[in-house]
């Protein structure tokens, strides 16, 4: 089979260093921030000229933690309970012939001159820390927005899906910088658990902002049990 070689032009830096807890789509946890830091060959402020006039961008990236040796024509989307198969082209599963992801994100700020070169701050990234970025393109409202579009099997899920309520006790909240609390609330509200898991006694754990966050979910309420600083 012919192959193509792509350059890593940048990397995404976020507070999410593991796959568990990453929002399922870009923008759903809008308080979450990400930094797009370019690799040395591409640290050129001229390459960003004009981007300040756009509000959103497309980020094309690599599922670096989900490469598979073989691909399969069908996958089990987690939001269908993990027991129903759909064609890989009808899903956004990372397990594809080419493990490429696509995210539409709002631009929060552009810093042209930093010690790391030009940096783009974005809102609501659905990428883990260190994710390789292959390309960035501006979002065009007249071309990229389709109000009459349908969402296939995801449409029913989107309308039925309820955000979790989130409770973070004050004694645990103090272990997290105040500016990170709302982002954590939004990440937990999106319910990072696989859809087929609903054990109210189960203790879940995720790494967020260099902290270990442990929580339980019962009756639509996610309760943070413990936040500890990672050593």
GROMACS elastic network, one bead per residue, 0.5 to 0.9 nm:
[ bonds ]
;  ai    aj funct       b0    kb
    6     9     6  0.89655   500
    6   134     6  0.69455   500
    7   133     6  0.86885   500
    7   134     6  0.63531   500
    7   135     6  0.88208   500
    8    11     6  0.76536   500
    8    38     6  0.87203   500
    8    39     6  0.72929   500
    8    61     6  0.86959   500
    8    62     6  0.89482   500
    8   132     6  0.59008   500
    8   133     6  0.57136   500
    8   134     6  0.50701   500
    8   135     6  0.80017   500
    9    37     6  0.87471   500
    9    38     6  0.58414   500
    9    39     6  0.55340   500
    9    40     6  0.85054   500
    9    41     6  0.78797   500
    9    42     6  0.62475   500
    9    43     6  0.89254   500
    9   132     6  0.76376   500
    9   133     6  0.59123   500
    9   134     6  0.55802   500
    9   135     6  0.66311   500
    9   136     6  0.88468   500
   10    36     6  0.64021   500
   10    37     6  0.53933   500
   10    40     6  0.86439   500
   10    42     6  0.77843   500
   10    43     6  0.89246   500
   10   131     6  0.85266   500
   10   132     6  0.61890   500
   10   133     6  0.50319   500
   10   134     6  0.70634   500
   10   135     6  0.80619   500
   11    35     6  0.81388   500
   11    36     6  0.57471   500
   11    37     6  0.54844   500
   11    38     6  0.63353   500
   11    39     6  0.72684   500
   11    61     6  0.87986   500
   11   129     6  0.80425   500
   11   130     6  0.54773   500
   11   131     6  0.54064   500
   11   133     6  0.53104   500
   11   134     6  0.87012   500
   12    34     6  0.64899   500
   12    35     6  0.56644   500
   12    37     6  0.64402   500
   12    38     6  0.87787   500
   12   125     6  0.86399   500
   12   127     6  0.70252   500
   12   128     6  0.73337   500
   12   129     6  0.59013   500
   12   130     6  0.53424   500
   12   131     6  0.52659   500
   12   132     6  0.67269   500
   12   133     6  0.69394   500
   13    16     6  0.83635   500
   13    17     6  0.88642   500
   13    33     6  0.87132   500
   13    34     6  0.55173   500
   13    35     6  0.50465   500
   13    36     6  0.64104   500
   13    37     6  0.74469   500
   13   127     6  0.82696   500
   13   128     6  0.72216   500
   13   130     6  0.55104   500
   13   131     6  0.74118   500
   14    17     6  0.73125   500
   14    32     6  0.80316   500
   14    33     6  0.65233   500
   14    35     6  0.66644   500
   14   125     6  0.77122   500
   14   127     6  0.74036   500
   14   128     6  0.61916   500
   14   130     6  0.77821   500
   14   208     6  0.89031   500
   14   209     6  0.79764   500
   15    32     6  0.80185   500
   15    33     6  0.78470   500
   15    34     6  0.77420   500
   15   128     6  0.76398   500
   15   129     6  0.66138   500
   15   207     6  0.80066   500
   15   208     6  0.52757   500
   15   210     6  0.70959   500
   16    19     6  0.75732   500
   16    20     6  0.83959   500
   16    21     6  0.73279   500
   16    22     6  0.66745   500
   16   127     6  0.77487   500
   16   128     6  0.51389   500
   16   129     6  0.56929   500
   16   206     6  0.83924   500
   16   207     6  0.63263   500
   16   208     6  0.51757   500
   16   209     6  0.66710   500
   16   210     6  0.83569   500
   17    20     6  0.87417   500
   17    22     6  0.89340   500
   17   128     6  0.54666   500
   17   130     6  0.79036   500
   17   206     6  0.87733   500
   17   207     6  0.63019   500
   17   208     6  0.69851   500
   17   209     6  0.81859   500
   17   210     6  0.81457   500
   18    21     6  0.74211   500
   18    22     6  0.76805   500
   18   128     6  0.63550   500
   18   129     6  0.77265   500
   18   206     6  0.72502   500
   18   207     6  0.64782   500
   18   208     6  0.84487   500
   19    22     6  0.58417   500
   19    65     6  0.81011   500
   19   127     6  0.85360   500
   19   128     6  0.65561   500
   19   206     6  0.86730   500
   20    23     6  0.88629   500
   20   192     6  0.66311   500
   20   193     6  0.79971   500
   20   205     6  0.82617   500
   20   206     6  0.61667   500
   20   207     6  0.81694   500
   21    24     6  0.86627   500
   21   187     6  0.66722   500
   21   188     6  0.74071   500
   21   190     6  0.87763   500
   21   191     6  0.79755   500
   21   193     6  0.78129   500
   21   205     6  0.88274   500
   21   206     6  0.63417   500
   21   207     6  0.80682   500
   21   208     6  0.84145   500
   22    25     6  0.85573   500
   22   125     6  0.85256   500
   22   126     6  0.57099   500
   22   127     6  0.66820   500
   22   128     6  0.67233   500
   22   187     6  0.73451   500
   22   192     6  0.70655   500
   23    26     6  0.68926   500
   23    27     6  0.83993   500
   23    28     6  0.68749   500
   23    29     6  0.68780   500
   23   124     6  0.82703   500
   23   125     6  0.77374   500
   23   126     6  0.51120   500
   23   127     6  0.80268   500
   23   187     6  0.63557   500
   23   188     6  0.89382   500
   23   190     6  0.68439   500
   23   191     6  0.85362   500
   23   192     6  0.71300   500
   24    28     6  0.80141   500
   24   126     6  0.64593   500
   24   190     6  0.81840   500
   24   192     6  0.81782   500
   25    28     6  0.62660   500
   25    29     6  0.86854   500
   25   103     6  0.73282   500
   25   104     6  0.86771   500
   25   124     6  0.85598   500
   25   125     6  0.80093   500
   25   126     6  0.57538   500
   26    29     6  0.75480   500
   26    30     6  0.83910   500
   26   102     6  0.88917   500
   26   103     6  0.56004   500
   26   104     6  0.60485   500
   26   105     6  0.61128   500
   26   123     6  0.84071   500
   26   124     6  0.55708   500
   26   125     6  0.51830   500
   26   127     6  0.82049   500
   27    30     6  0.51860   500
   27    31     6  0.87679   500
   27    32     6  0.85529   500
   27   103     6  0.86203   500
   27   104     6  0.74247   500
   27   105     6  0.60580   500
   27   106     6  0.73868   500
   27   123     6  0.65321   500
   27   125     6  0.63203   500
   27   126     6  0.75222   500
   28    31     6  0.88448   500
   28   124     6  0.61482   500
   28   125     6  0.84754   500
   28   126     6  0.84784   500
   28   186     6  0.78312   500
   28   187     6  0.83027   500
   28   190     6  0.77352   500
   29    32     6  0.56916   500
   29    33     6  0.89436   500
   29   123     6  0.79259   500
   29   125     6  0.76908   500
   29   126     6  0.84300   500
   29   183     6  0.66050   500
   29   184     6  0.86292   500
   29   185     6  0.86446   500
   29   186     6  0.51183   500
   29   187     6  0.58347   500
   29   189     6  0.86828   500
   29   190     6  0.77694   500
   30    33     6  0.75989   500
   30   106     6  0.86785   500
   30   123     6  0.53350   500
   30   125     6  0.79447   500
   30   183     6  0.74156   500
   30   186     6  0.76976   500
   31   123     6  0.65124   500
   31   124     6  0.62909   500
   31   180     6  0.82179   500
   31   182     6  0.62608   500
   31   184     6  0.84105   500
   31   186     6  0.72318   500
   31   187     6  0.89946   500
   32   122     6  0.84862   500
   32   123     6  0.58844   500
   32   125     6  0.67567   500
   32   180     6  0.78726   500
   32   182     6  0.80135   500
   32   184     6  0.77378   500
   32   186     6  0.79614   500
   32   187     6  0.79923   500
   33   108     6  0.83130   500
   33   121     6  0.68967   500
   33   122     6  0.58124   500
   33   124     6  0.59857   500
   33   125     6  0.66557   500
   33   183     6  0.80233   500
   34   120     6  0.82111   500
   34   121     6  0.56722   500
   34   122     6  0.52022   500
   34   123     6  0.64311   500
   34   124     6  0.73745   500
   34   125     6  0.59765   500
   34   127     6  0.84747   500
   34   129     6  0.85219   500
   35   119     6  0.65083   500
   35   120     6  0.57051   500
   35   122     6  0.63416   500
   36   118     6  0.86520   500
   36   119     6  0.56144   500
   36   120     6  0.50323   500
   36   121     6  0.63360   500
   36   122     6  0.76576   500
   36   133     6  0.83990   500
   37    43     6  0.83479   500
   37   116     6  0.68924   500
   37   117     6  0.75286   500
   37   118     6  0.70449   500
   37   119     6  0.51701   500
   37   120     6  0.70085   500
   37   121     6  0.89848   500
   38    41     6  0.80246   500
   38    42     6  0.58690   500
   38    43     6  0.55345   500
   38    44     6  0.86200   500
   38   116     6  0.77034   500
   38   117     6  0.71617   500
   38   118     6  0.70704   500
   38   119     6  0.70602   500
   38   133     6  0.87549   500
   39    42     6  0.55908   500
   39    43     6  0.63189   500
   39   116     6  0.87978   500
   39   117     6  0.88663   500
   40    43     6  0.52868   500
   40    44     6  0.86653   500
   40   116     6  0.84268   500
   40   117     6  0.80914   500
   41    44     6  0.79937   500
   42    45     6  0.87562   500
   42    47     6  0.80289   500
   42   117     6  0.88651   500
   43    46     6  0.89690   500
   43    47     6  0.82664   500
   43   116     6  0.78060   500
   43   117     6  0.52065   500
   43   118     6  0.61260   500
   43   119     6  0.88074   500
   44    47     6  0.56665   500
   44    48     6  0.76911   500
   44   112     6  0.84758   500
   44   117     6  0.70818   500
   44   118     6  0.68237   500
   45    48     6  0.55504   500
   45    49     6  0.70015   500
   45   111     6  0.89940   500
   45   112     6  0.55743   500
   45   113     6  0.74926   500
   45   117     6  0.74535   500
   45   118     6  0.56834   500
   46    49     6  0.52472   500
   46   112     6  0.88759   500
   47    50     6  0.87694   500
   47    51     6  0.88967   500
   48    51     6  0.55049   500
   48    52     6  0.78798   500
   48   110     6  0.88417   500
   48   112     6  0.81121   500
   48   118     6  0.81212   500
   49    52     6  0.73685   500
   50    53     6  0.58046   500
   50    54     6  0.78105   500
   51    54     6  0.55554   500
   51    55     6  0.84201   500
   51    57     6  0.87720   500
   51   110     6  0.85060   500
   51   138     6  0.71626   500
   52    55     6  0.76013   500
   52   107     6  0.85508   500
   52   109     6  0.83019   500
   52   110     6  0.70641   500
   54    57     6  0.74937   500
   54   106     6  0.89853   500
   54   107     6  0.77858   500
   54   138     6  0.67467   500
   54   139     6  0.73146   500
   54   140     6  0.83071   500
   55   105     6  0.86613   500
   55   106     6  0.58408   500
   55   107     6  0.55151   500
   55   108     6  0.81134   500
   55   138     6  0.84219   500
   55   139     6  0.77328   500
   56   104     6  0.68412   500
   56   105     6  0.54657   500
   56   107     6  0.53170   500
   56   108     6  0.88633   500
   56   122     6  0.85903   500
   56   138     6  0.64510   500
   56   139     6  0.52820   500
   56   140     6  0.81713   500
   57   103     6  0.82166   500
   57   104     6  0.57464   500
   57   105     6  0.55603   500
   57   106     6  0.64643   500
   57   107     6  0.69659   500
   57   122     6  0.89728   500
   57   136     6  0.68787   500
   57   137     6  0.56808   500
   57   140     6  0.82552   500
   58   102     6  0.68818   500
   58   103     6  0.56344   500
   58   105     6  0.64481   500
   58   106     6  0.89956   500
   58   135     6  0.82767   500
   58   136     6  0.57039   500
   58   137     6  0.50717   500
   58   138     6  0.59511   500
   58   139     6  0.58461   500
   59   101     6  0.80584   500
   59   102     6  0.57461   500
   59   103     6  0.51687   500
   59   104     6  0.64012   500
   59   105     6  0.74718   500
   59   133     6  0.70369   500
   59   134     6  0.78420   500
   59   135     6  0.61782   500
   59   137     6  0.66669   500
   59   138     6  0.88038   500
   60   100     6  0.69595   500
   60   101     6  0.57877   500
   60   103     6  0.66885   500
   60   133     6  0.60421   500
   60   134     6  0.55566   500
   60   135     6  0.51305   500
   60   136     6  0.62046   500
   60   137     6  0.82256   500
   61    64     6  0.85965   500
   61    99     6  0.85205   500
   61   100     6  0.56442   500
   61   101     6  0.50406   500
   61   102     6  0.63522   500
   61   103     6  0.82083   500
   61   127     6  0.87330   500
   61   131     6  0.71423   500
   61   132     6  0.58347   500
   61   134     6  0.51265   500
   61   135     6  0.69686   500
   61   136     6  0.88350   500
   62    65     6  0.85480   500
   62    66     6  0.88904   500
   62    94     6  0.89381   500
   62    98     6  0.85617   500
   62    99     6  0.58608   500
   62   101     6  0.58378   500
   62   102     6  0.87921   500
   62   131     6  0.67967   500
   62   132     6  0.56446   500
   62   133     6  0.63740   500
   62   134     6  0.70072   500
   63    66     6  0.54201   500
   63    67     6  0.67540   500
   63    94     6  0.61449   500
   63    95     6  0.85679   500
   63    98     6  0.89383   500
   63    99     6  0.52727   500
   63   100     6  0.59023   500
   63   101     6  0.63518   500
   63   127     6  0.88209   500
   63   131     6  0.73416   500
   63   132     6  0.79817   500
   64    67     6  0.62481   500
   64    99     6  0.76371   500
   64   100     6  0.88483   500
   64   131     6  0.65764   500
   64   132     6  0.70332   500
   65   131     6  0.85768   500
   66    94     6  0.61967   500
   66    95     6  0.65983   500
   66    99     6  0.73013   500
   67    70     6  0.89243   500
   67    94     6  0.78640   500
   67    95     6  0.69438   500
   67    96     6  0.83820   500
   67    98     6  0.84874   500
   67    99     6  0.64083   500
   68    71     6  0.67992   500
   68    95     6  0.66381   500
   68    96     6  0.80274   500
   68    97     6  0.83438   500
   68    99     6  0.84484   500
   70    95     6  0.87999   500
   70    96     6  0.86089   500
   70    97     6  0.75826   500
   71    74     6  0.88386   500
   71    95     6  0.66834   500
   71    96     6  0.57749   500
   71    97     6  0.54565   500
   71    98     6  0.88908   500
   72    75     6  0.70329   500
   72    87     6  0.88064   500
   72    88     6  0.75111   500
   72    95     6  0.79192   500
   72    96     6  0.74279   500
   72    97     6  0.81644   500
   73    86     6  0.84150   500
   73    87     6  0.57655   500
   73    88     6  0.55691   500
   73    89     6  0.80859   500
   73    96     6  0.84221   500
   74    85     6  0.58494   500
   74    86     6  0.52530   500
   74    88     6  0.50136   500
   74    89     6  0.83789   500
   75    82     6  0.88068   500
   75    84     6  0.81236   500
   75    85     6  0.52915   500
   75    86     6  0.55840   500
   75    87     6  0.63402   500
   75    88     6  0.57631   500
   75    91     6  0.80108   500
   75    93     6  0.73123   500
   75    95     6  0.77804   500
   76    79     6  0.86326   500
   76    80     6  0.73680   500
   76    81     6  0.79960   500
   76    82     6  0.50469   500
   76    83     6  0.61029   500
   76    84     6  0.55747   500
   76    86     6  0.63877   500
   76    87     6  0.88422   500
   76    88     6  0.88539   500
   76    93     6  0.84213   500
   77    80     6  0.55344   500
   77    81     6  0.71728   500
   77    82     6  0.56768   500
   77    83     6  0.80339   500
   77    84     6  0.72303   500
   77    85     6  0.70546   500
   77    86     6  0.72611   500
   77    91     6  0.72480   500
   77    92     6  0.84099   500
   77    93     6  0.69621   500
   78    81     6  0.52889   500
   78    83     6  0.81776   500
   78    84     6  0.88874   500
   78   194     6  0.58311   500
   78   195     6  0.59981   500
   78   196     6  0.76872   500
   79    82     6  0.69353   500
   79   154     6  0.82956   500
   79   157     6  0.76519   500
   79   194     6  0.71315   500
   79   195     6  0.54297   500
   79   196     6  0.81777   500
   80    83     6  0.68914   500
   80    84     6  0.61959   500
   80    85     6  0.84982   500
   80   153     6  0.88057   500
   80   154     6  0.88241   500
   80   157     6  0.84295   500
   80   195     6  0.70292   500
   80   196     6  0.81993   500
   81    84     6  0.70093   500
   81   194     6  0.73006   500
   81   195     6  0.50705   500
   81   197     6  0.84587   500
   82    85     6  0.79496   500
   82   194     6  0.79103   500
   82   195     6  0.74501   500
   82   196     6  0.67282   500
   83   196     6  0.87174   500
   85    88     6  0.88542   500
   86    89     6  0.83102   500
   86    90     6  0.65641   500
   86    91     6  0.70812   500
   87    90     6  0.52830   500
   87    91     6  0.68547   500
   88    91     6  0.53359   500
   88    92     6  0.74559   500
   88    93     6  0.68468   500
   88    95     6  0.79320   500
   88    96     6  0.67692   500
   89    92     6  0.75613   500
   89    93     6  0.86748   500
   89    96     6  0.83705   500
   90    93     6  0.88909   500
   90   152     6  0.83063   500
   90   153     6  0.89048   500
   91    94     6  0.89314   500
   92    95     6  0.85832   500
   92    96     6  0.87461   500
   92   101     6  0.77782   500
   92   102     6  0.88884   500
   93    96     6  0.68667   500
   93    99     6  0.86966   500
   93   101     6  0.88347   500
   94    98     6  0.85582   500
   94    99     6  0.56183   500
   94   100     6  0.71919   500
   94   101     6  0.72393   500
   95    98     6  0.80214   500
   95    99     6  0.63205   500
   96    99     6  0.53360   500
   96   100     6  0.78912   500
   97   100     6  0.88543   500
  100   134     6  0.88522   500
  103   125     6  0.77155   500
  103   126     6  0.73619   500
  103   127     6  0.86334   500
  104   125     6  0.85385   500
  104   139     6  0.74403   500
  105   122     6  0.62710   500
  105   123     6  0.62042   500
  105   124     6  0.65966   500
  105   125     6  0.66020   500
  105   126     6  0.89825   500
  105   139     6  0.86648   500
  106   121     6  0.87436   500
  106   122     6  0.55884   500
  106   123     6  0.53513   500
  106   124     6  0.74786   500
  106   125     6  0.88318   500
  107   110     6  0.75648   500
  107   120     6  0.71632   500
  107   121     6  0.61537   500
  107   123     6  0.64024   500
  108   120     6  0.76634   500
  108   121     6  0.52225   500
  108   123     6  0.59827   500
  109   119     6  0.84342   500
  109   120     6  0.60836   500
  109   121     6  0.50373   500
  109   122     6  0.70066   500
  110   118     6  0.74333   500
  110   119     6  0.60085   500
  110   121     6  0.61216   500
  110   122     6  0.88127   500
  111   114     6  0.67425   500
  111   117     6  0.82848   500
  111   118     6  0.55449   500
  111   119     6  0.51333   500
  111   120     6  0.63133   500
  111   121     6  0.79544   500
  112   117     6  0.66271   500
  112   119     6  0.62701   500
  112   120     6  0.82638   500
  113   116     6  0.78592   500
  113   117     6  0.55278   500
  113   118     6  0.54256   500
  113   119     6  0.78572   500
  114   118     6  0.61700   500
  114   119     6  0.72847   500
  115   118     6  0.84813   500
  116   119     6  0.72828   500
  122   125     6  0.68100   500
  124   183     6  0.88094   500
  125   128     6  0.82504   500
  127   130     6  0.83526   500
  127   131     6  0.63770   500
  128   131     6  0.58388   500
  133   136     6  0.77731   500
  139   143     6  0.83565   500
  139   144     6  0.66626   500
  140   143     6  0.54554   500
  140   144     6  0.54618   500
  140   145     6  0.77025   500
  141   144     6  0.53476   500
  141   145     6  0.53948   500
  141   146     6  0.88607   500
  142   145     6  0.62714   500
  142   146     6  0.85030   500
  143   146     6  0.77679   500
  145   149     6  0.88043   500
  146   149     6  0.54857   500
  147   150     6  0.86798   500
  150   155     6  0.70664   500
  151   154     6  0.54554   500
  151   156     6  0.82741   500
  151   158     6  0.88437   500
  152   155     6  0.56926   500
  152   156     6  0.80851   500
  153   156     6  0.63567   500
  153   157     6  0.72616   500
  154   157     6  0.50674   500
  154   158     6  0.60950   500
  154   159     6  0.87635   500
  155   158     6  0.51706   500
  155   159     6  0.64321   500
  155   160     6  0.86592   500
  156   159     6  0.53089   500
  156   160     6  0.60638   500
  156   161     6  0.82841   500
  157   160     6  0.51511   500
  157   161     6  0.55887   500
  158   161     6  0.53109   500
  158   162     6  0.84674   500
  159   162     6  0.82306   500
  162   189     6  0.87679   500
  162   190     6  0.83189   500
  162   220     6  0.83182   500
  163   186     6  0.89209   500
  163   188     6  0.87499   500
  163   189     6  0.51566   500
  163   190     6  0.56038   500
  163   191     6  0.71096   500
  163   220     6  0.79020   500
  164   188     6  0.72278   500
  164   190     6  0.65376   500
  164   191     6  0.63940   500
  164   217     6  0.84338   500
  164   219     6  0.88705   500
  164   220     6  0.51380   500
  164   221     6  0.55368   500
  164   222     6  0.63313   500
  165   185     6  0.85841   500
  165   188     6  0.84173   500
  165   189     6  0.60383   500
  165   220     6  0.62138   500
  165   222     6  0.60433   500
  165   223     6  0.84554   500
  166   185     6  0.61358   500
  166   186     6  0.83862   500
  166   188     6  0.68386   500
  166   189     6  0.61709   500
  166   220     6  0.86670   500
  166   221     6  0.57332   500
  166   223     6  0.59601   500
  166   224     6  0.78036   500
  167   185     6  0.81112   500
  167   221     6  0.72706   500
  167   222     6  0.62194   500
  167   224     6  0.62736   500
  168   171     6  0.83872   500
  168   172     6  0.66196   500
  168   173     6  0.60557   500
  168   181     6  0.87881   500
  168   185     6  0.80980   500
  168   222     6  0.85602   500
  168   223     6  0.62109   500
  168   224     6  0.51678   500
  168   225     6  0.78295   500
  168   226     6  0.89314   500
  169   172     6  0.54333   500
  169   173     6  0.61055   500
  169   174     6  0.88435   500
  169   223     6  0.81375   500
  169   224     6  0.70487   500
  169   225     6  0.79673   500
  169   226     6  0.89458   500
  170   174     6  0.62801   500
  171   174     6  0.57736   500
  171   175     6  0.77309   500
  171   226     6  0.89923   500
  172   175     6  0.56902   500
  172   176     6  0.77300   500
  172   224     6  0.76754   500
  172   225     6  0.75871   500
  172   226     6  0.60069   500
  172   227     6  0.56130   500
  172   228     6  0.82525   500
  173   176     6  0.55841   500
  173   177     6  0.80994   500
  173   178     6  0.79264   500
  173   181     6  0.72587   500
  173   224     6  0.89618   500
  173   226     6  0.89851   500
  173   227     6  0.74902   500
  174   177     6  0.72111   500
  174   178     6  0.77994   500
  174   227     6  0.88137   500
  175   211     6  0.82388   500
  175   227     6  0.62776   500
  175   228     6  0.67313   500
  175   229     6  0.72845   500
  176   179     6  0.83072   500
  176   180     6  0.65858   500
  176   181     6  0.67187   500
  176   209     6  0.79724   500
  176   211     6  0.76826   500
  176   227     6  0.76517   500
  176   228     6  0.86811   500
  176   229     6  0.85046   500
  177   180     6  0.54621   500
  177   181     6  0.68829   500
  177   209     6  0.89005   500
  178   181     6  0.54358   500
  178   182     6  0.80259   500
  179   182     6  0.69532   500
  179   183     6  0.79388   500
  180   183     6  0.54171   500
  180   184     6  0.63835   500
  180   185     6  0.88405   500
  180   209     6  0.76742   500
  181   184     6  0.51711   500
  181   185     6  0.62378   500
  181   186     6  0.87675   500
  182   186     6  0.62513   500
  182   187     6  0.86318   500
  183   186     6  0.51971   500
  183   187     6  0.62111   500
  183   188     6  0.87046   500
  184   187     6  0.50879   500
  184   188     6  0.61898   500
  184   189     6  0.84391   500
  184   208     6  0.75901   500
  185   188     6  0.53037   500
  185   189     6  0.59711   500
  185   190     6  0.87486   500
  186   190     6  0.63724   500
  187   190     6  0.54688   500
  187   191     6  0.72021   500
  187   192     6  0.73870   500
  188   191     6  0.52625   500
  188   192     6  0.64185   500
  188   215     6  0.89393   500
  188   222     6  0.69261   500
  189   192     6  0.81366   500
  189   221     6  0.86032   500
  189   222     6  0.73879   500
  190   193     6  0.89518   500
  191   194     6  0.82261   500
  191   195     6  0.86373   500
  191   217     6  0.87448   500
  191   222     6  0.81416   500
  192   195     6  0.86239   500
  193   196     6  0.81089   500
  193   197     6  0.65154   500
  193   198     6  0.82063   500
  193   204     6  0.81536   500
  194   197     6  0.56074   500
  194   198     6  0.85643   500
  195   198     6  0.75781   500
  198   201     6  0.88589   500
  198   202     6  0.82155   500
  198   217     6  0.76452   500
  198   218     6  0.79482   500
  199   202     6  0.53959   500
  199   203     6  0.88328   500
  199   216     6  0.86358   500
  199   217     6  0.76757   500
  199   218     6  0.77682   500
  200   203     6  0.82464   500
  200   216     6  0.64224   500
  200   217     6  0.54810   500
  200   219     6  0.79403   500
  201   216     6  0.67865   500
  201   217     6  0.78665   500
  201   218     6  0.80042   500
  202   215     6  0.85147   500
  202   216     6  0.62258   500
  202   217     6  0.78755   500
  203   214     6  0.64933   500
  203   215     6  0.57413   500
  203   216     6  0.52165   500
  203   217     6  0.82989   500
  203   225     6  0.85286   500
  204   213     6  0.81725   500
  204   214     6  0.54640   500
  204   215     6  0.53296   500
  204   216     6  0.61946   500
  204   217     6  0.86366   500
  205   212     6  0.67987   500
  205   213     6  0.55311   500
  205   215     6  0.64867   500
  205   216     6  0.89822   500
  206   211     6  0.82864   500
  206   212     6  0.58670   500
  206   213     6  0.53405   500
  206   214     6  0.66224   500
  206   215     6  0.87389   500
  207   210     6  0.63338   500
  207   211     6  0.55477   500
  207   213     6  0.60404   500
  207   214     6  0.88556   500
  207   230     6  0.84492   500
  208   211     6  0.52092   500
  208   212     6  0.63846   500
  208   213     6  0.67727   500
  209   212     6  0.83818   500
  209   229     6  0.88980   500
  210   228     6  0.87660   500
  210   229     6  0.63512   500
  210   230     6  0.57221   500
  210   231     6  0.86366   500
  211   227     6  0.63349   500
  211   228     6  0.53966   500
  211   230     6  0.51935   500
  211   231     6  0.88922   500
  212   226     6  0.77864   500
  212   227     6  0.55672   500
  212   228     6  0.52066   500
  212   229     6  0.63115   500
  212   230     6  0.62424   500
  213   224     6  0.71046   500
  213   225     6  0.77562   500
  213   226     6  0.58984   500
  213   228     6  0.67762   500
  213   229     6  0.89901   500
  214   223     6  0.86034   500
  214   224     6  0.58798   500
  214   225     6  0.55214   500
  214   226     6  0.51871   500
  214   227     6  0.64997   500
  214   228     6  0.88127   500
  215   222     6  0.65101   500
  215   223     6  0.53792   500
  215   225     6  0.50661   500
  215   226     6  0.70191   500
  216   221     6  0.80869   500
  216   222     6  0.56091   500
  216   223     6  0.54008   500
  216   224     6  0.66397   500
  216   225     6  0.71779   500
  217   220     6  0.65323   500
  217   221     6  0.54235   500
  217   223     6  0.63021   500
  217   224     6  0.88996   500
  218   221     6  0.53206   500
  218   222     6  0.66547   500
  218   223     6  0.81779   500
  219   222     6  0.85299   500
  224   227     6  0.75686   500
